[in-house]
Amino acid sequence: MEARLQSAGRFVFVGRVTWNGHRELLYYLATPQPASDNLKTLAEGRSTRPFAFASERDEKWTKAGFWLNRK
C-alpha cells in the first residue's frame, strides 16, 4: 500500500487503529487525488485482501490531533 502512495507523491503515516477485526491506516497526503486513484486501482485489482479507503480534507491536521496529541 505504501508503495502505491509513494508513487503518488509525499505522504506522512499518522498511525493505525485496530478494533473489532478491522484495521485503519491513517495517512496525510500532499496531493490526495493521485493516491486515491492508485488505491482505487489496487482495490479493484483484487490482488490483495479486500479493503476500502476514504479521503477527507484536513489542511490544519485537526482530525489527526486525537492521535498526535496523546499523552
C-alpha positions in Angstrom: 0.0 0.0 0.0 2.8 2.4 0.9 4.5 1.8 -2.5 1.3 3.0 -4.2 1.2 6.1 -2.0 4.9 6.8 -2.6 4.4 6.7 -6.4 1.6 9.3 -6.0 3.6 11.9 -4.0 4.6 12.9 -0.5 2.7 11.4 2.5 3.0 11.0 6.2 2.0 7.9 8.2 -0.1 9.1 11.2 -0.9 5.8 12.8 -3.1 2.7 12.8 -6.3 1.7 14.6 -7.1 -2.0 15.1 -10.5 -2.8 16.5 -13.2 -5.5 16.2 -11.3 -7.3 13.4 -10.7 -4.2 11.3 -7.6 -2.1 10.8 -7.4 1.5 9.8 -4.2 3.0 8.4 -4.1 6.8 8.7 -2.0 8.9 6.3 -1.8 12.6 5.4 -1.1 13.2 1.7 0.3 16.3 0.0 -1.9 15.6 -3.1 -4.8 13.2 -2.4 -6.1 12.7 -5.9 -3.2 10.6 -7.4 -3.1 8.5 -4.2 -6.9 7.9 -4.4 -6.6 6.8 -8.0 -3.8 4.4 -7.2 -5.6 2.9 -4.2 -8.8 2.6 -6.2 -6.9 0.6 -8.9 -5.3 -1.6 -6.3 -8.7 -2.3 -4.6 -10.4 -3.2 -7.9 -7.5 -5.4 -9.0 -8.2 -8.0 -6.3 -4.5 -8.8 -5.9 -4.7 -8.0 -2.2 -7.2 -8.6 0.6 -10.4 -6.6 0.1 -10.2 -3.2 1.5 -11.9 0.2 1.4 -10.5 3.7 1.7 -11.7 7.2 2.3 -10.1 10.6 1.9 -11.0 13.7 3.9 -9.6 17.2 3.6 -7.9 18.3 6.9 -5.4 21.1 6.0 -4.8 22.1 9.6 -4.4 18.5 10.8 -7.2 18.9 13.4 -8.6 15.4 12.9 -5.1 13.9 13.5 -4.9 15.7 16.8 -6.5 12.7 18.6 -3.6 10.5 17.7 -0.8 13.1 17.6 -1.5 14.9 20.9 -2.0 11.9 23.2 -0.1 11.9 26.5 
